[in-house]
């Protein structure tokens, strides 16, 4: 496994730990919904949340949040639509970004950035 894959897995573990700390219940990791690979599926009270985790070792070039491009947003919507089709009434798409800085890792949670149903 290369550095990028190791960093990605570590960032995902950090994101999951963060989500659990703020009260989310992690339902699945690295699963497929609607033919789309999803990093994390969690519950936040009554909502099911599709969570995309993005890691960047540097914050230039727009940082981790900028890596969620149009194609990725469309795939996340397809995954969320799959949950809606299964009868879940409230589905949301969140992005958790992890960026390295001289002080350590900066974890940011962007709630409902693509849709909130």
N, C-alpha and C positions, 0 to 999 in steps of 0.2 A: 504494500500500500504506500503510495506516494505522500509527500507532505500535504498537498492540497486535500487529499481524501482524509488524512488524519486530522487536519485542521477543521474540515467540514464536519466530521463526526464529533469532534470536541465542541465545536460551536453549537451543534444540535443538542448535545448533552447539556450544555450550559443553558440553552434556551428552554429545554424541558424542565430543568431544575428551577429556572426562573418562573415558568408558568405554574408549576406546582406550588412554589412559594407564595404566589399571589392568589392561590385558590382554585386554579384550573384542575380538572381531573383529566389526565392524559389517557385517551382511549386507545390510540394506535400510533405507531411510529413506522415510517417508511412503508406505507401501504398504498394501494391503488384504489382510486375512486373514479368512476367514469372513464377508465383507461388512462388516468393521469397519476403519476407517482406523487404522493403527498408526504411531506416531511413529518407532520404531526397532525393528528385529529384529537381534539380535546373538547371537554364540556366546560362552559362558563355559565354557571347557573342553569338557565333554561335553554341556552343556545349551544348548538354544536359549532365548533370553530375549526376551519381548515387553516393550518398554520404553515406558512412558508418561512424557512430559516435561511438567512443570507449572511455569509461571513466575508469579511474583507480584512486583509492584513494592513491595509492602508485606506485612509478615508478620502484620498484625492480621486479624481475621475467620478465624482458623484457619490462615492461611498456605496455601502451595501444596499441601501434602499433603491438606488438607481438601477440596480441589477434586476429589479422586477419590471421587466419590459412588457410591452403590449402582448407579445406571445405568451409570456408566463402568466400575465393577468387573465388572458382568455382561457388558459388551461386550468387555472385556479377556479374560475367561474364554472367551468365544466365539472370539476370535482365537487364544488358546492352544490351544483344543480343535481348531481347524483344523490347527495344526501337529501335534498328536497324531494326527489322522486321516491325516496325510500320512506317518506312520510314525516321527516323531521320538519317542524314548522319554522323554527328559527335557526338559520345558518348564517354564519359570518366568516369572512376571510380576514385573517390577521397576518402581519409580517413581523417577525422578530429578527432584528439585525444585531450582529455581533461584529464590532470593529475593534482592532487593537490600537492602543495609544501608548504613549510613554508611561502613563499611570496604570495601565492594565487593559482589561477588556471592557468595552462600553456596550452594554446590552440595552436595546431600545425596543419597545413594544408598540407597534403601530396597529391600532384596533380598527377593524372595519374599513380597511383601506381600499378594498375592491367592491364589496357589497355587504349589506346588512339586512337580512330578511328574517 
